[in-house]
Structures are given as structure tokens and as C-alpha cells.
């Protein structure tokens, strides 16, 4: 296909090409690159992108799977922190590409390394760190923050293994600093009987996170003031409304949802848990799912024998994930065909080494 072999053009040139031609050009580029490239598609990715993915899954799962391939190039159709994780976990000879550098994560951006280090210093100044405090970061965070946890006896967690890691750390540490998603931390802590009065929220824009020294010393769980822009939109009244509108419905939500939503739901768990639960459910059952709309729509399409609803009546789409478009994917793939690497995501050596310490701890503890 001659269009694939022509000199690289600006990304803007791709925006005027029809969807049909863009799809053809992506497939032509992939055929020409063969096993040299693997395209990763996150579960929340739009359908016209994920249809081109060689592998589909959540962020950590995709990074691991990509590292096990012999691909020279990893094209990650996700967001920035996911591509960083792929570079951290990938082989030295693998190159990670993010088709659109604007595809970030608002949650990950709510905790910068400078803010986290300032928080740690303040906790040290008031004597909180005289006790054993474990920093735990959600996978949805920068490589620098993962490295901070690696350096300070901390760990990375996913929504799938957060419960297991909390169980381990609660035995050996006096308290935990959890970031950047307060809701996953709160919902996981509640499973172990940690009361809401034993949790405080750290606002990085305020001295001592907006807390008193006494509150920080007494707290079992210090939660970062961060949230998911998608899951945070689900409210407890959405649960009440769907139960009223759809009698007999099962409410299934992600633990990034508000505490009140999780408490009112029937089931809660990671993206993989949500998918597996619907897949294994009996035909004819009804489900209201509190997670990203592209995944919910895909579940409804893949399981026509079940009644699948989005929990909220409004559209809950991951806007930053949506920045990865067929046009940007075609642009990055055709660049590779022409020998040009665009939008490479590369983590520096020291950060990668320390982030791997935290990730290796996660793997070891999860498998223990």
C-alpha cells in the first residue's frame, strides 16, 4: 500500500482521512511491521481503536504481556502512566510508543512527586514517621511516585490486589499513606474494619494536608486527595434509581467509586473482576455496572443473553483515554513503517530501577 510507504506527514493530515481508510492503513502498517510491533488496547479504549489491538486488558496486565513478546515496538493505546509501566517492565530493547501525548490520567496528575515528597517531609517533621508508615501507590501514578515507594519500603497496588497488600501491610506497619485515589484506599481499608474516623484525607495544597498533628498521629490510613474523573461521577442515588427502574438488578461497581456507592452495591471489584463476573453470570440476569462506558457497552454487546446497563444515566467516558484515536494510531504506525519513532515513552534508569523494586514487592506479596 503506497500510502504507508510515503514520507511522514504531520498528524493534522490524518484528521481529514475517512474512518474506513484510516482503519485500512492501520492494518496495512501492522501487516508490514509484523511481529516487530504489538498494539495494546486498554479495556476503556474506544471501540474503533481497540479493534486493532493485538492484546486487550488492564494497564498492568498489558505491560506484563507486552514484555513477554518479542516485539521491538509496543504501541500502547492507553494513557501516559500505562506507557511508563510498559517501559519499566519491558525488555531493554523494546521501545514504547503512546500515539497521543495528550492522553494522560487526571487521577495520576493529582499527585506529583514534588507533592508526595513534601508530604513525606511534613510527616517526618511532626514525628509521624517515627512509627512505621508504608507509602502505597495505585498503579495509576507516575513512574517517579512508584520509585518513591520503592525507596521507602512501599509498594504499588492494582485494584485487583489492593486487598491482599493491605492485609500484609496492616500486620507490619502502623499506618499507610495511600495515593493518589482516596476512594480505592477508603473502600479497601473499610474491608479490614478501619473506621472512617481512623482515616484522614491529605490535601497537597494545604499545610499538613489540611489536618492537625493529632489527627495525623491518630490516623490508621492517610488518603491522598485524588479521584478518578469517571468513577467519581457515580453517586449513591444512581444505585437507588436503577434498583427502582430495573427490579432484580445486580449492582456491580469499581472500587474507585465513592464509598457510599460501593456500600450500596451488590458487588465491587477491579475491571477484570467486573468482566469475569458478567461473563460467568447466568443468562437472563440484570446488571447495572459502575465503570467506564466503553467497557459497559462492550459487555452489553458481548453478552446479549444478559441485561447490562450503565449505572449512571449520563455518559461516563474516560476523556483522556479518548485522546487515542484511530488517526493518531495510524500516524504512529506509519511512522514506524518509515523508520521513525514518534512519542516514545522512556523512563530514566534510576527511576526505573526503584519503580521495579516497588513492583517486584507487589508481585512477591501478591503471590505469597
WOFEN-V576732 format. One record per pair of residues at least 24 apart in sequence whose ideal C-beta (glycine too) atoms are under 10 Angstrom apart, sorted by the first residue. I is the first residue (numbers start at 0). J is the second residue. D is the distance in whole Angstrom. If there is no record, write none. Layout:
I,J,D + I,J,D
This chain:
0,24,7 + 0,26,9 + 0,27,4 + 0,28,8 + 0,30,9 + 0,31,8 + 0,333,10 + 0,336,10 + 1,27,10 + 2,27,8 + 2,28,10 + 2,329,10 + 2,333,8 + 3,27,5 + 3,28,5 + 3,30,9 + 3,31,6 + 3,32,10 + 3,329,9 + 3,332,8 + 3,333,6 + 3,336,5 + 3,337,8 + 4,28,10 + 4,31,8 + 4,333,9 + 4,336,7 + 4,337,7 + 5,333,8 + 5,336,10 + 5,337,8 + 6,333,10 + 6,337,7 + 6,339,9 + 7,330,8 + 7,333,7 + 7,334,5 + 7,336,9 + 7,337,5 + 7,338,9 + 7,339,6 + 7,341,8 + 8,330,8 + 8,333,9 + 8,334,10 + 9,330,9 + 10,98,9 + 10,99,9 + 10,324,10 + 10,326,7 + 10,327,7 + 10,329,9 + 10,330,5 + 10,331,9 + 10,334,10 + 10,341,9 + 10,342,10 + 11,326,9 + 11,330,10 + 12,326,9 + 12,330,8 + 13,324,9 + 13,325,9 + 13,326,4 + 13,327,7 + 13,328,9 + 13,329,6 + 13,330,5 + 13,331,10 + 13,333,9 + 14,324,9 + 14,326,6 + 14,327,9 + 14,330,9 + 15,326,9 + 16,325,9 + 16,326,7 + 16,329,8 + 18,47,7 + 18,324,10 + 18,325,7 + 18,326,9 + 20,325,10 + 20,329,9 + 21,47,9 + 21,51,10 + 21,324,9 + 21,325,5 + 21,326,6 + 21,327,10 + 21,328,8 + 21,329,5 + 21,330,9 + 22,47,7 + 22,48,10 + 22,50,8 + 22,51,8 + 22,325,6 + 22,328,10 + 22,329,8 + 23,329,9 + 24,325,9 + 24,326,10 + 24,328,10 + 24,329,5 + 24,330,9 + 24,332,8 + 24,333,7 + 24,336,10 + 25,50,9 + 25,51,5 + 25,325,7 + 25,326,10 + 25,328,6 + 25,329,5 + 25,330,10 + 25,331,10 + 25,332,6 + 25,333,9 + 26,50,10 + 26,51,7 + 26,329,10 + 26,332,9 + 27,329,9 + 27,332,9 + 27,333,9 + 27,336,9 + 28,74,10 + 28,328,9 + 28,329,7 + 28,330,10 + 28,331,9 + 28,332,4 + 28,333,5 + 28,334,9 + 28,335,7 + 28,336,5 + 28,337,10 + 29,53,8 + 29,74,9 + 29,328,10 + 29,332,6 + 29,335,10 + 29,336,9 + 30,336,10 + 31,332,9 + 31,333,9 + 31,335,9 + 31,336,5 + 32,70,9 + 32,71,9 + 32,72,7 + 32,74,9 + 32,332,7 + 32,333,10 + 32,335,6 + 32,336,6 + 33,70,10 + 34,68,8 + 34,69,6 + 34,70,6 + 34,71,8 + 35,69,9 + 35,70,6 + 35,71,5 + 35,72,6 + 35,335,8 + 35,336,10 + 36,68,10 + 36,70,6 + 36,71,7 + 36,72,4 + 36,73,8 + 36,74,6 + 36,94,10 + 36,96,9 + 36,331,10 + 36,332,7 + 36,335,6 + 36,336,9 + 37,61,9 + 37,64,8 + 37,65,6 + 37,67,10 + 37,68,5 + 37,69,9 + 37,70,4 + 37,71,9 + 37,72,7 + 37,73,6 + 37,74,7 + 37,75,9 + 37,85,10 + 37,93,9 + 38,65,10 + 38,70,9 + 38,72,9 + 38,73,8 + 38,74,5 + 38,75,8 + 38,76,7 + 38,96,10 + 38,98,9 + 38,328,8 + 38,331,10 + 38,332,8 + 39,64,8 + 39,65,6 + 39,70,10 + 39,73,7 + 39,74,7 + 39,75,5 + 39,76,6 + 39,77,7 + 39,81,8 + 39,82,9 + 39,85,7 + 39,95,9 + 40,74,10 + 40,75,9 + 40,76,5 + 40,77,8 + 40,323,9 + 40,328,10 + 41,75,8 + 41,76,6 + 41,77,4 + 41,78,8 + 41,81,7 + 41,102,10 + 41,270,9 + 41,291,9 + 41,293,9 + 41,294,9 + 41,317,9 + 41,320,7 + 41,323,9 + 42,77,9 + 42,270,5 + 42,271,8 + 42,273,9 + 42,274,7 + 42,290,9 + 42,291,8 + 42,293,8 + 42,294,5 + 42,297,8 + 42,298,10 + 42,320,10 + 43,77,8 + 43,78,9 + 43,229,8 + 43,270,8 + 43,290,8 + 43,291,4 + 43,292,9 + 43,293,6 + 43,294,6 + 43,297,10 + 43,316,8 + 43,317,5 + 43,319,10 + 43,320,5 + 43,321,9 + 44,76,5 + 44,77,7 + 44,78,10 + 44,102,10 + 44,291,9 + 44,293,7 + 44,294,9 + 44,297,10 + 44,317,9 + 44,320,6 + 44,321,8 + 44,323,7 + 45,76,9 + 45,292,10 + 45,293,6 + 45,296,10 + 45,316,8 + 45,317,9 + 45,320,8 + 45,321,6 + 45,322,10 + 45,323,8 + 45,324,8 + 45,325,8 + 46,293,7 + 46,296,8 + 46,297,7 + 46,300,9 + 47,324,8 + 47,325,5 + 47,326,10 + 47,328,9 + 48,76,5 + 48,77,10 + 48,98,9 + 48,293,10 + 48,320,9 + 48,321,9 + 48,323,6 + 48,324,7 + 48,325,6 + 48,326,10 + 48,327,9 + 48,328,6 + 49,76,7 + 49,293,8 + 49,294,10 + 49,297,8 + 49,323,10 + 50,325,9 + 51,76,8 + 51,325,8 + 51,328,6 + 51,329,9 + 51,332,9 + 52,76,6 + 52,328,10 + 55,297,9 + 56,270,9 + 56,271,8 + 56,274,10 + 57,81,9 + 57,138,8 + 57,157,7 + 57,158,8 + 57,159,8 + 57,269,7 + 57,270,5 + 57,271,6 + 57,274,9 + 58,82,9 + 58,83,10 + 58,84,6 + 58,85,8 + 58,104,9 + 58,138,6 + 58,139,8 + 58,157,8 + 58,270,9 + 59,84,7 + 59,85,10 + 59,88,8 + 59,138,5 + 59,155,8 + 59,156,10 + 59,157,5 + 59,158,10 + 59,159,8 + 59,160,9 + 59,358,9 + 59,361,9 + 59,362,10 + 60,157,9 + 60,159,9 + 60,270,9 + 60,271,7 + 61,85,7 + 61,88,10 + 62,86,9 + 62,87,8 + 62,88,5 + 62,89,7 + 62,95,9 + 62,138,9 + 62,358,9 + 63,88,6 + 63,89,10 + 63,358,10 + 63,362,9 + 64,88,10 + 65,89,6 + 65,90,9 + 65,93,7 + 65,95,8 + 66,90,6 + 66,93,7 + 68,93,8 + 69,93,9 + 70,94,9 + 71,335,9 + 72,96,6 + 72,331,9 + 72,332,9 + 72,335,6 + 72,340,8 + 72,343,10 + 73,97,10 + 73,344,9 + 74,98,7 + 74,323,10 + 74,328,7 + 74,331,6 + 74,332,7 + 74,335,8 + 74,342,9 + 75,102,9 + 75,323,9 + 75,342,10 + 75,344,8 + 76,102,9 + 76,320,9 + 76,323,5 + 76,324,10 + 76,325,10 + 76,327,9 + 76,328,6 + 76,331,10 + 77,102,7 + 77,104,9 + 77,317,10 + 77,319,10 + 77,320,7 + 77,323,7 + 78,102,5 + 78,103,6 + 78,104,5 + 78,105,9 + 78,106,10 + 78,107,8 + 78,139,9 + 78,317,8 + 78,319,6 + 78,320,6 + 78,322,8 + 78,323,8 + 79,103,5 + 79,104,7 + 79,107,7 + 79,108,9 + 79,141,8 + 79,142,10 + 79,319,9 + 79,342,10 + 79,344,7 + 80,104,6 + 80,106,9 + 80,107,5 + 80,108,9 + 80,137,10 + 80,138,8 + 80,139,6 + 80,140,6 + 80,141,6 + 80,142,8 + 80,144,9 + 80,145,9 + 80,344,10 + 81,107,9 + 81,138,8 + 81,139,9 + 81,320,9 + 81,344,9 + 82,142,10 + 82,342,9 + 82,343,9 + 82,344,4 + 82,345,10 + 82,346,9 + 83,107,9 + 83,140,9 + 83,141,7 + 83,142,4 + 83,143,9 + 83,145,8 + 83,344,6 + 83,345,9 + 83,346,6 + 83,350,9 + 83,351,9 + 83,354,8 + 84,138,7 + 84,139,10 + 84,140,10 + 84,142,8 + 84,145,8 + 84,155,9 + 84,344,10 + 84,346,9 + 84,354,8 + 84,358,8 + 85,344,7 + 85,346,10 + 86,142,8 + 86,343,9 + 86,344,5 + 86,345,6 + 86,346,5 + 86,351,7 + 86,354,10 + 87,142,6 + 87,145,7 + 87,146,9 + 87,155,10 + 87,344,10 + 87,346,6 + 87,350,8 + 87,351,5 + 87,352,9 + 87,353,10 + 87,354,5 + 87,355,6 + 87,357,10 + 87,358,7 + 88,351,9 + 88,354,9 + 88,355,8 + 88,358,7 + 89,346,10 + 89,351,10 + 91,351,10 + 94,335,9 + 94,340,6 + 94,343,6 + 94,344,9 + 94,345,8 + 95,340,10 + 95,342,9 + 95,343,7 + 95,344,5 + 95,345,7 + 95,346,9 + 96,328,10 + 96,331,5 + 96,332,9 + 96,334,9 + 96,335,8 + 96,340,7 + 96,341,7 + 96,342,5 + 96,343,6 + 96,344,7 + 97,322,10 + 97,323,8 + 97,327,9 + 97,331,8 + 97,341,9 + 97,342,5 + 97,343,8 + 97,344,5 + 98,322,9 + 98,323,5 + 98,324,8 + 98,325,9 + 98,326,9 + 98,327,4 + 98,328,5 + 98,329,9 + 98,330,7 + 98,331,4 + 98,332,8 + 98,334,10 + 98,341,8 + 98,342,7 + 99,319,9 + 99,320,10 + 99,321,10 + 99,322,5 + 99,323,5 + 99,324,7 + 99,326,9 + 99,327,4 + 99,328,9 + 99,330,9 + 99,331,9 + 99,342,7 + 100,322,9 + 100,327,9 + 100,341,9 + 100,342,5 + 100,344,9 + 101,319,7 + 101,322,5 + 101,323,9 + 101,327,9 + 102,317,9 + 102,318,10 + 102,319,5 + 102,320,6 + 102,321,8 + 102,322,4 + 102,323,5 + 102,324,10 + 102,327,8 + 102,342,10 + 103,319,5 + 103,320,9 + 103,322,8 + 104,139,6 + 104,140,9 + 104,141,9 + 104,179,9 + 104,227,9 + 104,228,9 + 104,317,8 + 104,319,6 + 104,320,8 + 105,139,10 + 105,179,10 + 105,225,9 + 105,226,9 + 105,227,8 + 105,228,5 + 105,229,9 + 105,231,10 + 105,317,9 + 105,318,8 + 105,319,6 + 106,137,8 + 106,139,5 + 106,140,8 + 106,178,10 + 106,179,6 + 106,180,6 + 106,181,10 + 106,182,10 + 106,183,10 + 106,223,10 + 106,225,5 + 106,226,6 + 106,227,5 + 106,228,7 + 106,229,9 + 106,230,9 + 106,231,9 + 106,255,8 + 106,319,10 + 107,136,10 + 107,137,9 + 107,138,9 + 107,139,5 + 107,140,5 + 107,141,6 + 107,144,8 + 107,178,10 + 107,179,6 + 107,180,9 + 107,225,8 + 107,227,10 + 107,319,10 + 108,139,10 + 108,140,10 + 108,141,8 + 108,179,8 + 108,225,9 + 108,319,9 + 109,139,10 + 109,140,9 + 109,178,8 + 109,179,5 + 109,180,8 + 109,181,9 + 109,203,8 + 109,223,7 + 109,224,7 + 109,225,4 + 109,226,7 + 109,227,10 + 109,228,10 + 110,136,8 + 110,137,9 + 110,139,10 + 110,140,6 + 110,141,8 + 110,143,10 + 110,144,6 + 110,147,10 + 110,178,5 + 110,179,4 + 110,180,9 + 110,201,9 + 110,203,7 + 110,223,5 + 110,224,9 + 110,225,6 + 111,140,10 + 111,141,7 + 111,143,8 + 111,144,8 + 111,179,9 + 111,203,8 + 112,140,9 + 112,141,7 + 112,142,9 + 112,143,4 + 112,144,6 + 112,145,10 + 112,146,8 + 112,147,6 + 112,350,9 + 113,143,9 + 113,203,9 + 114,144,9 + 114,178,9 + 114,179,9 + 114,201,9 + 114,203,4 + 114,204,9 + 114,208,10 + 114,223,9 + 115,140,9 + 115,141,9 + 115,143,8 + 115,144,6 + 115,147,6 + 115,148,9 + 115,151,10 + 115,176,8 + 115,178,7 + 115,179,9 + 115,201,10 + 115,203,8 + 115,223,8 + 116,143,9 + 116,144,10 + 116,147,7 + 116,151,10 + 117,203,7 + 117,206,10 + 117,208,10 + 118,176,7 + 118,178,8 + 118,201,6 + 118,202,10 + 118,203,7 + 118,207,9 + 118,208,7 + 118,221,8 + 118,223,8 + 119,147,8 + 119,151,7 + 119,176,8 + 121,201,9 + 121,206,8 + 121,207,6 + 121,208,8 + 121,210,10 + 121,212,10 + 121,215,9 + 122,174,10 + 122,176,7 + 122,201,9 + 122,207,9 + 122,208,9 + 122,212,10 + 122,215,7 + 122,216,10 + 122,221,8 + 124,207,9 + 124,212,10 + 125,207,7 + 125,210,10 + 125,211,10 + 125,212,5 + 125,213,10 + 125,215,7 + 125,216,8 + 126,212,8 + 126,215,9 + 126,216,7 + 127,173,9 + 127,174,8 + 127,176,9 + 127,207,10 + 127,212,8 + 127,215,5 + 127,216,6 + 127,218,9 + 127,221,8 + 128,173,10 + 128,174,10 + 128,176,10 + 129,173,9 + 129,216,10 + 130,172,8 + 130,173,4 + 130,174,7 + 130,216,8 + 131,168,9 + 131,171,7 + 131,172,4 + 131,173,5 + 131,174,8 + 131,175,10 + 132,168,10 + 132,172,7 + 132,173,7 + 132,174,5 + 132,175,7 + 132,176,6 + 132,221,8 + 133,164,9 + 133,165,10 + 133,167,9 + 133,168,5 + 133,169,9 + 133,171,8 + 133,172,4 + 133,173,9 + 133,174,8 + 133,175,5 + 133,176,7 + 133,177,9 + 134,172,10 + 134,175,8 + 134,176,5 + 134,177,8 + 134,178,8 + 134,221,9 + 134,357,9 + 135,161,8 + 135,164,7 + 135,165,8 + 135,168,7 + 135,172,9 + 135,175,5 + 135,176,7 + 135,177,5 + 135,178,8 + 135,183,10 + 135,184,8 + 135,187,9 + 135,220,10 + 135,357,9 + 135,361,9 + 136,176,9 + 136,177,8 + 136,178,6 + 136,179,7 + 136,180,9 + 136,223,9 + 136,354,10 + 136,357,7 + 137,161,8 + 137,177,8 + 137,178,7 + 137,179,6 + 137,180,5 + 137,183,6 + 137,184,8 + 137,223,9 + 137,225,9 + 137,227,10 + 137,255,9 + 138,180,10 + 138,358,9 + 138,361,9 + 139,178,10 + 139,179,7 + 139,180,7 + 139,183,9 + 139,225,9 + 139,227,8 + 139,255,9 + 140,178,7 + 140,179,6 + 140,180,9 + 140,223,10 + 140,225,9 + 140,354,10 + 141,179,9 + 141,346,9 + 141,350,9 + 141,354,9 + 142,344,9 + 142,345,10 + 142,346,5 + 142,347,8 + 142,350,5 + 142,351,7 + 142,353,9 + 142,354,5 + 142,355,10 + 143,346,9 + 143,347,9 + 143,350,6 + 143,353,9 + 143,354,8 + 144,178,7 + 144,179,8 + 144,350,10 + 144,354,9 + 144,357,9 + 145,346,9 + 145,350,8 + 145,351,9 + 145,353,8 + 145,354,4 + 145,355,9 + 145,356,9 + 145,357,5 + 145,358,7 + 145,361,10 + 146,346,9 + 146,347,9 + 146,349,8 + 146,350,5 + 146,351,8 + 146,352,8 + 146,353,4 + 146,354,5 + 146,355,9 + 146,356,8 + 146,357,7 + 147,178,10 + 147,350,9 + 147,353,8 + 147,354,9 + 147,357,8 + 148,176,9 + 148,178,9 + 148,353,8 + 148,354,8 + 148,356,8 + 148,357,4 + 148,358,9 + 148,360,8 + 148,361,9 + 149,350,9 + 149,351,10 + 149,352,8 + 149,353,4 + 149,354,6 + 149,355,7 + 149,356,3 + 149,357,4 + 149,358,8 + 149,359,8 + 149,360,8 + 150,349,10 + 150,352,10 + 150,353,5 + 150,354,10 + 150,356,8 + 150,357,8 + 151,176,9 + 151,353,10 + 151,357,9 + 152,356,10 + 152,357,9 + 152,360,9 + 153,177,10 + 153,356,9 + 153,357,6 + 153,360,8 + 153,361,10 + 154,356,9 + 154,357,5 + 154,358,8 + 154,359,9 + 154,360,5 + 154,361,5 + 154,362,10 + 154,363,9 + 154,364,7 + 154,365,10 + 155,354,8 + 155,355,10 + 155,356,10 + 155,357,5 + 155,358,5 + 155,359,9 + 155,360,8 + 155,361,5 + 155,362,9 + 156,183,8 + 156,184,9 + 156,187,8 + 156,357,10 + 156,361,6 + 156,364,9 + 156,365,9 + 157,183,10 + 157,269,7 + 157,270,9 + 157,271,9 + 157,361,8 + 157,365,9 + 158,183,6 + 158,186,10 + 158,187,9 + 158,253,7 + 158,254,6 + 158,255,7 + 158,267,9 + 158,268,7 + 158,269,4 + 158,270,7 + 158,271,9 + 158,272,8 + 158,273,10 + 159,254,10 + 159,268,8 + 159,269,4 + 159,270,8 + 159,271,6 + 159,272,7 + 159,365,8 + 160,269,9 + 160,361,7 + 160,362,9 + 160,364,8 + 160,365,5 + 160,366,10 + 161,186,9 + 161,187,5 + 161,188,10 + 161,190,9 + 161,254,7 + 161,269,9 + 162,186,10 + 162,187,6 + 162,188,10 + 162,190,6 + 162,191,8 + 162,254,9 + 162,268,9 + 163,187,10 + 163,361,9 + 163,364,7 + 163,365,6 + 163,366,10 + 163,367,9 + 164,360,9 + 164,361,7 + 164,364,6 + 164,365,7 + 165,190,8 + 165,191,6 + 165,193,9 + 165,220,9 + 166,190,9 + 166,191,7 + 166,364,9 + 167,360,10 + 167,364,5 + 167,365,9 + 167,367,8 + 168,364,9 + 169,193,8 + 169,219,8 + 169,220,9 + 172,219,10 + 173,216,10 + 173,219,8 + 174,198,10 + 174,199,10 + 174,215,9 + 174,216,9 + 174,217,9 + 174,218,6 + 174,219,5 + 174,220,7 + 174,221,7 + 175,218,9 + 175,219,8 + 175,220,6 + 175,221,7 + 175,222,9 + 176,201,8 + 176,208,10 + 176,218,10 + 176,220,8 + 176,221,5 + 176,222,8 + 176,223,8 + 177,201,9 + 177,220,6 + 177,221,7 + 177,222,6 + 177,223,7 + 177,225,10 + 178,203,9 + 178,221,9 + 178,222,8 + 178,223,3 + 178,224,9 + 178,225,6 + 179,203,10 + 179,222,10 + 179,223,5 + 179,224,9 + 179,225,4 + 179,226,8 + 179,227,10 + 180,222,8 + 180,223,7 + 180,224,10 + 180,225,5 + 180,226,6 + 180,227,6 + 180,230,9 + 180,231,9 + 180,254,9 + 180,255,6 + 181,220,10 + 181,221,10 + 181,222,4 + 181,223,6 + 181,224,6 + 181,225,6 + 181,226,6 + 181,231,10 + 181,255,10 + 181,257,10 + 181,258,9 + 182,222,8 + 182,225,9 + 182,226,6 + 182,227,7 + 182,230,7 + 182,231,7 + 182,253,9 + 182,254,7 + 182,255,5 + 182,256,6 + 182,257,6 + 182,258,7 + 182,260,9 + 182,261,8 + 183,222,9 + 183,225,10 + 183,226,9 + 183,227,9 + 183,230,9 + 183,253,9 + 183,254,5 + 183,255,5 + 183,256,9 + 183,261,10 + 183,269,10 + 184,220,6 + 184,221,9 + 184,222,5 + 184,223,8 + 184,225,9 + 184,254,9 + 185,220,8 + 185,222,6 + 185,254,9 + 185,257,9 + 185,258,5 + 185,261,9 + 186,252,10 + 186,253,10 + 186,254,5 + 186,255,8 + 186,256,8 + 186,257,9 + 186,258,6 + 186,260,9 + 186,261,5 + 186,262,9 + 186,267,7 + 187,220,9 + 187,254,7 + 187,261,10 + 188,219,7 + 188,220,5 + 188,222,8 + 188,258,10 + 189,220,10 + 189,254,10 + 189,258,7 + 189,261,8 + 189,262,8 + 190,254,9 + 190,261,10 + 190,267,10 + 191,219,9 + 191,220,9 + 192,219,10 + 193,218,9 + 193,219,5 + 193,220,6 + 194,219,8 + 194,220,10 + 195,220,10 + 195,258,8 + 198,222,6 + 198,258,10 + 200,224,5 + 200,225,10 + 201,225,9 + 226,255,7 + 226,256,10 + 226,257,9 + 227,253,8 + 227,255,4 + 227,256,8 + 227,290,10 + 227,291,9 + 227,315,10 + 227,317,9 + 228,315,9 + 228,316,10 + 228,317,8 + 228,318,7 + 228,319,8 + 229,253,9 + 229,255,8 + 229,256,9 + 229,289,9 + 229,290,7 + 229,291,5 + 229,292,8 + 229,311,10 + 229,314,10 + 229,315,5 + 229,316,7 + 229,317,5 + 229,318,8 + 229,319,10 + 229,320,9 + 230,254,8 + 230,255,4 + 230,256,5 + 230,257,8 + 230,260,8 + 230,261,10 + 230,289,7 + 230,290,7 + 230,291,8 + 230,315,8 + 230,317,10 + 231,255,8 + 231,256,8 + 231,257,7 + 231,260,9 + 231,315,10 + 232,256,9 + 232,257,9 + 232,289,9 + 232,310,10 + 232,311,6 + 232,313,7 + 232,314,9 + 232,315,5 + 233,257,7 + 233,259,10 + 233,260,5 + 233,261,9 + 233,264,9 + 233,288,10 + 233,289,4 + 233,290,9 + 233,309,9 + 233,310,6 + 233,311,5 + 233,313,10 + 233,315,7 + 234,259,8 + 234,260,7 + 234,263,10 + 234,289,10 + 234,310,9 + 234,311,8 + 235,259,4 + 235,260,5 + 235,261,9 + 235,262,8 + 235,263,5 + 235,264,9 + 236,260,9 + 236,263,9 + 236,311,10 + 237,263,9 + 237,287,8 + 237,289,7 + 237,309,9 + 237,310,5 + 237,311,5 + 237,312,8 + 237,313,9 + 238,262,9 + 238,263,4 + 238,264,6 + 238,265,9 + 238,287,8 + 238,289,8 + 238,310,7 + 238,311,10 + 239,263,7 + 240,287,9 + 240,310,9 + 240,311,9 + 240,312,8 + 241,285,9 + 241,286,10 + 241,287,4 + 241,288,10 + 241,289,9 + 241,308,7 + 241,309,9 + 241,310,6 + 241,311,9 + 241,312,9 + 242,287,8 + 244,287,9 + 244,308,9 + 244,312,9 + 245,285,6 + 245,286,9 + 245,287,7 + 245,306,7 + 245,308,6 + 246,285,8 + 247,283,10 + 247,284,8 + 247,285,6 + 247,306,9 + 248,284,9 + 248,285,4 + 248,286,7 + 248,287,5 + 248,306,8 + 248,308,7 + 248,310,10 + 249,276,9 + 249,277,9 + 249,280,8 + 249,284,6 + 249,285,6 + 249,286,5 + 249,287,7 + 249,288,9 + 249,305,10 + 249,306,10 + 250,285,10 + 250,286,8 + 250,287,5 + 250,288,8 + 250,289,7 + 250,308,10 + 250,310,7 + 251,276,6 + 251,277,7 + 251,280,9 + 251,286,6 + 251,287,7 + 251,288,5 + 251,289,7 + 251,290,8 + 251,295,10 + 251,298,10 + 251,307,10 + 251,310,8 + 252,287,9 + 252,288,7 + 252,289,3 + 252,290,7 + 252,310,7 + 253,288,9 + 253,289,6 + 253,290,5 + 253,291,8 + 253,294,10 + 253,310,10 + 255,289,9 + 255,290,8 + 256,289,5 + 256,290,8 + 256,310,9 + 257,289,10 + 260,289,6 + 260,310,8 + 260,311,10 + 261,289,9 + 264,288,10 + 264,289,7 + 264,310,9 + 270,294,7 + 273,298,8 + 274,298,7 + 274,301,9 + 274,302,10 + 277,301,8 + 277,302,6 + 277,305,7 + 277,307,7 + 278,302,7 + 278,305,9 + 280,304,9 + 280,305,6 + 280,307,10 + 281,305,8 + 286,310,9 + 287,311,9 + 288,315,10 + 289,315,8 + 290,315,8 + 290,317,10 + 291,315,6 + 291,316,7 + 291,317,5 + 291,320,8 + 292,316,5 + 292,317,9 + 293,317,8 + 293,320,8 + 293,321,9
